[in-house]
Amino acid sequence: MAFRAFTLVQVYEKQAASKERDKSSIQCLECYDRNVYIGTKDATVQHLILTRDANGDLSLGQSKTREGRARKLGSSNPVTQLKAVPLFNHLLVLWDRCVTAFNMFSLEPVPALKKIQHVSLFELCDSSLTGQAACVEMVTSSSRRRVIRIHVVGVDRWEVVKEVPLLQDPVALAVDGTSLCVATSDRYLLCDIRTGSTEELFPHDHSRQHVIAASVGRGEFLLNGPGYLGMFVMKTGICQRPPLQWPQEVLAAGVCFPYILTLQPQMLSVYSMLDQQRKQTVSLSGAKGLLSTSDGVLVFTERDVLSLSLVPLEEQIQALVGHERVEEALLLLDGVQSRRPLDSYKELQKAITCLAGFVHFYREDFSEARDLFIKGELDPREIIRLYPGTQLCLSEDFQSRLDQVNKGRDLQVLWQEDRNTFHHYLAFLGDFLRAVSETEQGLKCSKEVDGALLRLYVELGDTENLLQLVASPNECSLDQCVPVLEQHNRFFALGYLYASHGLQNDALKTWMKITDGFHTDPSCSDVYGHIVMTLSQLKDKDSVWAFADWTLLRNQEIGVQIFTKRPPDDRLETRDVIALLEKHPLALLLYLEFLIHDLKSEEERYHNRLALTYVNQMLREEEETKSDARETRGKLQQMLWESKFYDISTVYERVKSTTLHPEKAILLGRAGEHSKALQLLVHQEKDLQSAEAYCCRAAQGQGSHFRQVLLLTLLQIYLSSEALTGAAVDLLNNHPQAFALEKVFQLLPESWSVQLVSQFIVGSLRKTFHQRQMARLHKALAQAELLRHKVIWMQASQTKFRVDKEQKCSVCQRNLAGPHFVRNLQGELMHTSCTSYSAL
């Protein structure tokens, strides 16, 4: 069924004998409310009354039209124009080149209003637009002179208030407020009623086309322009709408917003003012003219009066949607809203926008469909219900407001027969649901939206989006979603789902089963690391203690992070952690290192415990691997050197009976027994390099003298044993500058030759000589500096100054009366007391 903007009914049919038909043919019409006036060729005015039905609507059926009074004006000349003036109940009639006023209902002449003679055309101005509330303005064109007159019409008088001269006779008039559009024999003009100014628009060919000038409203006119174009011209002379291309034989045109109706001899065409497209055609026979009314137009032939009533806009919009012309429906809805506000505009706009979205949806224009669904605030469940599988997410009380059953079957067919295309629809579903999930329309049914997204991601194998959904707060129903995830082996995501619903223990147990091999889920390569991370951030400390043992048994080095990676404001009691880690030595060691190195703990018990743990681990590693456990040993030695908070005696008691001689030496050195420490390294450890390194390390921060003392002690130890003579010589040769030569000579055996220690002696003497030379150089430089200052002083002291009696101080400008004064760098003299002011 074609779209209809207007419905056509017959209002009136004039019955007459064949021989009278031509004489009584209809020439013009006028309509106001229920009153229709007909002007005939035989100078008769007929009043028709349209009755209302039970609902109060005007009935346009022939059987409901009642004939009122009729008035015969004369024996010849047709009635040319009729205009109603409801303000005064006047009916103005143009007949025999005269304008006569009659009562609208009795059709009796108004005695006070005399005929206006020699009139070819006339039009009325809307009083609401002219600002005249108690009168009506009328524009007439003279049949004798090329002039337009403006009349003020009252209840019992009318008078000419202005004349506007023209160069040609007018053939058509249209009035809108104070603006007048005049069509002459070859052009269109704009006139201002108030000022009388005129403006030429464009020419026309009166011999080949009918002249049309009609008011569109709001200061706009519709004209039959050159090239058979319907031109929309504003009262300012500009065009704000594209022209309308219409047929050559247009007889008349009228406006019933938002449509333009053009009359041809056998047809009436309806065009939209919004997109300039033809929307409807109505077949007519012998049409002569039309008259625009508030809700349509009246068309008349010689014998009939037909009414085209505007179909309610809601019905028009729904009809366009039914024909899938949704863009036109939206254009119509938005276009009429400014002039004819609809009570349900917003809801209607949303509904049509959503229907437009469905049209694009089934055309696979997914981007456009998504934007329209969002703009129309479509309930996401309307989309969810179309997809097989996701329908299970909908609650039983959901009732669809859209008739999309047949379309839903299309997706069912795609799901079974064309999986590739169906996957495109699935991708759209995910895109749309993600876009609306945080909007008001999505939040109203977040349970269904999240449930549908979960099923969708599982179906598409979209692991990234699935994990993102279940890891964040969501409204997925556990009863519906848990079986789906279990069925598709999505156990890692299942754990996240449990966690997002506050079931942390269930989440951890699920992940533990993946780690232990009870479940298979390749979506995460490091489930164990994820468990550790989760426990390290978990607020429920009871759950942390419950799963800590399992975590540490699998990997102590990583498992201890559940304690070391916790937020600073949520750490567990240190004593409880250490008690738990007693049976996990590596984890205990790492935790103690965390306390001391990261948290900077200064508690002696933790430092003692770490040192003893290093010792125990090192001994255990040496026993198990028969290696020297260098890494652990390095950590232990570094701690023994650097830590200030462990108890030396406690640690020493633990290592005293072991072979950890370097560690014992460090502890003896920390206790101040450096000689014993060196004896231990030389005689028991038999590591001479370690002995020398000990001296350097122990002397750090103590100064060079303390280092000399330690090296001298080490030298004495070497000299006490003949087997270490070579080590003593090497020590002297390696550190010649660290020993005092005289002290070394006192310690050296008499049996040693000079040649044996010649390298040491040369090095020591070279150092002594260098020191003396440097001292002399410093002294010489200081003397030179002193001499320079003396020269400057002498030069200054030998300068002569002449001071007169009237010599004034350069600062205070008073006389220099005393023998003491000061001279500045510029040679100016001043009082000694004024020097501080001079500096300022």
Summary of the structure (lengths in Angstrom):
residues: 840
radius of gyration: 55.9
end to end distance: 104.7
largest distance: 171.1
contacts: 2534
relative contact order: 0.03
helix: 46%
strand: 21%
